[in-house]
Amino acid sequence: MIAGWRRRGLATARRAKGRTAVLIAASVVFAVVIGEVAADVVDSGRLAARVSAQTYVIEVIPVIDESTVLASTMHLVRNSATSLDRTTLEEALGRLVAGTADNLDQLGTLGISAPNARSEQMLEATLATRAGAARMLTGGIALATGPTAFAPSGASPGGHSATSTLAVSVVQARARAVALIVQAGKQLMLGDRDYRAFVLSLPRSSGRGRLPASSWVSNPASWSNAAVSTWVALLSGTPRLQIHQALVIVAVTVQPPVVRIVGLPTTTTSTSTTTSTSTTTSTSTSTTTSTTLPGATTSSTTTSTSTTTTTSTSTTTTTMQLPPQGSTSVLPPTGRISVVLVVANAGNIPISGIWAAASAVPEPPIGRHPGPSPPTHWAAVRIGRLAPGASVEVTLPPLGVSSGYSYTLWASVGSGGLPEGPVTSPPKGVGQTDKVKIKVSAG
């Protein structure tokens, strides 16, 4: 009885030990499998991160290249501004400011994240700093070449002449220009440092060695206070960089057309007749001259040789385009005229808020009994904005006139608020006024 119990207990113990060994073996196998799977997952994650970083580097290269290209525009401005005219300089600065802003926007729409937060921060700081420096540089140059940056003739900064107040403004404008440009240089150097930090922040596996070099400042000394002060003085002393605002009236015509012009100087005719006579083996030359703009004439010359005596007559008629002072343009009988002006921006900066106006002011009647004169009529229209060198033709609303009366026709162009009455004197600020004598024929 006792022996049987012992045999059963020993068998049970052996079975328990066997199950334990199986469980231990199964656990070891499971751990090995889990470890291998985990290693595969880790390796897969590392591979994905490496591929993503390499893709980011490839995608960001065009953005960096664009920034580096813009650096050439900045170097053109910094090294050659005094050899440019104002229009060319402003165009270069416009490209620089707009280009750096667009370059920063390109980064925001890249579509792939940087490998880490520091890389993203450093590249964004690089492009943002360069965009800010471009704006500072533009502002400094604007102060250096603005109206208050040029000392008047005979004035010296800090002097006690009648222009000493303006001279003080010159000193202040130049000082502000120097401060802005020096700060722009510091920002550019900071941007270069941020870019180097960006490259180093990328993982080695990203292929960061493929990134192009991008440096905007090759000579830090050129952005020092002393160097910039000298440069600002050169900018301020370059006449071609001074602001020049000029609105001019290129031509004045009226409808209905002028039938003739009377009272022209003897050297300029509205309708001219030239007679030439030639004899055998002689040469004759006839020249006719017509006036189109003040001070501008055109001539045509014909030379002929013949064996007989001939007489020829030629007639030339001029149009009414700013006829000379003292002449009168005669119109056919009419109760209204339309004035057409050709206006041009003859300056070197854009002008906004341009307007054109015309006023028909009746002259006192001559050889008549005193009586009421016709009323003055005027009209004005808004033109808008003209770029340097641009011109526009504008037709003003019709003006009332009376047959048999003479008028002074005032044509004006200016900027600012639209005139609220007849303009018979030069406008304040930029602009021009011309007057033309007209006479409306009696019906």
Summary of the structure (lengths in Angstrom):
residues: 443
radius of gyration: 41.9
end to end distance: 158.7
largest distance: 172.3
contacts: 1308
relative contact order: 0.09
helix: 45%
strand: 26%
